[in-house]
C-alpha cells in the first residue's frame, strides 16, 4: 500500500490518500482539496471510500466536492464516528465562517475492525478533541486526526470537546506496541515511538 499526504484548505489540513491496486481511500478532506482530486484523476485511481477522523469542517468540508469530482457517479461510502455525525452535517456553519460544505456521512463507526474493498482498518475511539473522534490503524500507519500531533495534542476547548476523555484516548494510543508511522491531522509526520519519547503531553502517561 502507498500513501500520499496533501496539506489542503485554509487550515492546511492533512488529507491522506491511501492507494492499492488502483483503488484509493481518502482520509479527511478539507474544502479546497484540489491537489487530492488532481492526484486521484492523474493516477486514474478508483475512489472506494472516504474516512473522517472527526466531524470538524476543516476535515470534512471538501467531501461533497470530492465525491462529485472523483466518485464517477457511484455511491461512495463516507465513514465518521457516531458522535460526530451532526458535526459533519453542519460543517458549513463552523464558528470561524471559513468556507466549507456540509458533509453527509453514510455510515457511522464504533471501535473495531472493518474492511472496504481491499483495505482493512482498526477503528480506535479517541474522544477528546471532539466527542466522536476516531483514529484508524491501517498496516503500518496510525491516522490520528487531531487527537495527537508531533509534540502536541488536539485542542479540547471547543463546546463539542471532551477534555476529560482526552487523557484516556492518549493512553489508548500509547498502549499500542507497534511503532506506527503517525499521520496527523495537521503538521508533520511522526512515529508513535517518537511521540512516546518526546511529546510533553504524553510524559505523565509514558513515565
FENLIN-V882960 format. One record per residue. RES is the residue in one small letter. OMEGA is omega as a letter, one per 30 degrees, with the letter a starting at -180 (999 if undefined). D_LAST is the distance of its C-alpha to the last C-alpha in Angstrom with 2 decimals. Layout:
# FENLIN-V882960
RES;OMEGA;D_LAST + RES;OMEGA;D_LAST
This chain:
# FENLIN-V882960
x;l;34.16 + x;l;34.09 + x;l;32.50 + x;l;33.33 + x;l;31.58 + x;l;33.87 + x;a;32.90 + x;l;35.57 + x;a;36.99 + x;a;36.79 + x;l;33.01 + x;l;32.48 + x;l;30.93 + x;l;29.80 + x;a;32.35 + x;l;31.77 + x;l;34.56 + x;a;33.85 + x;l;36.95 + x;l;38.38 + x;l;42.00 + x;l;43.44 + x;l;41.46 + x;l;38.72 + x;l;36.26 + x;l;35.24 + x;a;31.87 + x;a;32.29 + x;a;35.45 + x;l;36.05 + x;a;39.55 + x;a;41.16 + x;a;39.56 + x;l;42.62 + x;l;40.74 + x;a;39.35 + x;l;42.84 + x;a;44.47 + x;l;42.10 + x;a;42.82 + x;a;46.54 + x;a;46.73 + x;l;45.15 + x;a;47.14 + x;l;44.09 + x;a;44.55 + x;a;42.20 + x;l;41.24 + x;l;38.58 + x;l;36.54 + x;l;33.01 + x;l;31.43 + x;l;27.74 + x;a;28.91 + x;l;32.14 + x;a;31.97 + x;a;35.14 + x;l;33.61 + x;a;32.39 + x;a;35.52 + x;l;38.37 + x;a;39.79 + x;a;39.84 + x;l;43.45 + x;l;44.74 + x;a;42.83 + x;l;44.48 + x;a;47.86 + x;a;47.47 + x;a;45.94 + x;l;46.51 + x;l;50.05 + x;a;51.24 + x;l;49.04 + x;a;46.97 + x;l;43.48 + x;l;40.77 + x;a;38.19 + x;l;35.01 + x;l;32.76 + x;a;30.47 + x;a;32.76 + x;l;31.63 + x;a;32.14 + x;a;35.68 + x;l;37.47 + x;l;35.27 + x;a;36.32 + x;a;39.90 + x;a;40.06 + x;a;38.45 + x;a;41.54 + x;a;41.11 + x;a;37.82 + x;a;37.39 + x;a;37.71 + x;l;40.99 + x;a;39.83 + x;l;42.04 + x;l;40.86 + x;l;42.68 + x;a;41.88 + x;a;40.24 + x;l;41.42 + x;a;39.01 + x;a;40.89 + x;l;38.14 + x;a;35.09 + x;l;31.96 + x;a;29.67 + x;l;26.86 + x;a;28.21 + x;l;29.94 + x;a;33.04 + x;l;35.29 + x;a;37.69 + x;a;40.26 + x;l;38.58 + x;l;35.01 + x;a;32.46 + x;l;29.37 + x;a;26.60 + x;l;26.14 + x;l;22.86 + x;a;23.45 + x;l;20.96 + x;a;22.52 + x;l;21.41 + x;l;23.25 + x;a;26.23 + x;a;26.89 + x;l;27.88 + x;l;25.41 + x;l;24.84 + x;a;23.24 + x;l;25.20 + x;l;24.31 + x;a;27.29 + x;a;27.24 + x;a;24.70 + x;l;24.24 + x;a;21.95 + x;a;24.03 + x;l;21.89 + x;a;24.33 + x;l;23.02 + x;a;19.88 + x;l;17.66 + x;l;18.82 + x;l;18.07 + x;l;15.72 + x;l;16.62 + x;a;17.32 + x;l;20.67 + x;l;22.55 + x;a;22.94 + x;l;25.85 + x;l;28.63 + x;a;30.81 + x;a;29.79 + x;l;26.02 + x;a;23.88 + x;a;21.10 + x;a;19.86 + x;a;19.55 + x;a;17.52 + x;l;14.06 + x;l;15.31 + x;l;16.61 + x;l;13.47 + x;l;11.78 + x;l;14.93 + x;a;14.72 + x;l;11.21 + x;l;12.69 + x;a;15.39 + x;a;15.53 + x;l;17.96 + x;a;17.43 + x;l;19.69 + x;a;21.52 + x;l;20.51 + x;a;23.69 + x;a;22.98 + x;l;25.63 + x;l;26.07 + x;a;25.27 + x;l;24.18 + x;l;23.24 + x;l;19.76 + x;a;17.87 + x;l;15.07 + x;l;13.23 + x;l;13.88 + x;l;12.50 + x;a;9.18 + x;a;9.12 + x;a;11.17 + x;a;11.50 + x;a;10.73 + x;l;11.27 + x;a;8.40 + x;a;5.74 + x;a;5.62 + x;a;5.82 + x;a;3.82 + x;999;0.00
